[in-house]
Structures are given as C-alpha cells and as structure tokens.
Amino acid sequence: MLSNRSIPSCTVIPCLPYADVNAAADWLSNAFGFTVRVRIGDHRVQLNVGDGAIMLGDTNSEPPGIRSIIVRVEDAEAHCAHARQHGATILKPPTDHPYGERQYTAQDFAGHRWTFSQSIADVAPEDWGGTSVEL
C-alpha cells in the first residue's frame, strides 16, 4: 500500500460526525487522551489514538447517528476516572469479561459511545464460547 502523509497509516479509520469538529477534537483529546494529527479547515480533523486513528467530520458531510468505537487502553480504571473528570458520561463502569478484557463504556457530549478495553488475560476464544477461524 502506498504511504501518504495526508492520511493516517492504519487500515481502518472510523469517521464520526460532530457539529463543531475542532471543539470535538479538543474535548476528545482532553477527555480520552487522543491527539490531533491534522486539522482541515472547520470540516475535518484527524486524531491519533495509539497505533490507530479516528476522523471527525462535520455534520454536513457525515451521516447522523450514534456510533460505537472500541479503543484499547493500558489501564481501564485510570482511563475511566480521567474521562469522567473531563465530562464523559460513564454508561458502564470498568468490568472484567471472560474473554480477557476489562472494559468500560462512555458517551461523549455528542452522544457517541466509546468502549475502552484493557487486555487482562490471553484467553482462547473457545474458552468463552467463541470459535477461532483459520485464515
């Protein structure tokens, strides 16, 4: 794949609609620890998150509706406390799951749902009811 400095290098890049993408980028950076990669006028912002990326588009160019994004973090408890302190609504507190993840779900000021996931064990999918697929 050809490299292009004008777009994040990860393969999948979700794009979420916000009425004010610059204000949203600032809020998401403060609450969830993302960093701004590129600002494109007042209609698009690219954010870094770990080795991934998220784009924000204005509501004129992106379809409306609640989306859910999963983001991996090192410490779900600390991340949740930080997000709550910066105004995120915590919908589900950090909880351990049988598939080896501790996760919490937050809602941002625009109604988007974010699940933050911390790996706490290496668990085979078959151990919790999943099925591994050979590629």
Residue, then its C-alpha position, 0 to 999 in steps of 0.5 A: m500500500l502506498s504511504n501518504r502523509s495526508i492520511p493516517s497509516c492504519t487500515v481502518i479509520p472510523c469517521l464520526p460526525y460532530a457539529d463543531v469538529n475542532a471543539a470535538a477534537d479538543w474535548l476528545s483529546n482532553a477527555f480520552g487522551f487522543t491527539v490531533r494529527v491534522r486539522i482541515g479547515d472547520h470540516r475535518v480533523q484527524l486524531n491519533v489514538g495509539d497505533g490507530a486513528i479516528m476522523l471527525g467530520d462535520t455534520n454536513s458531510e457525515p451521516p447522523g447517528i450514534r456510533s460505537i468505537i472500541v479503543r484499547v487502553e493500558d489501564a481501564e480504571a485510570h482511563c475511566a476516572h480521567a474521562r469522567q473528570h473531563g465530562a464523559t458520561i460513564l454508561k458502564p463502569p470498568t468490568d472484567h469479561p471472560y474473554g480477557e478484557r476489562q472494559y468500560t463504556a462512555q458517551d461523549f457530549a455528542g452522544h457517541r459511545w466509546t468502549f475502552s478495553q484493557s487486555i487482562a488475560d490471553v484467553a482462547p476464544e473457545d474458552w468463552g464460547g467463541t470459535s477461532v477461524e483459520l485464515 
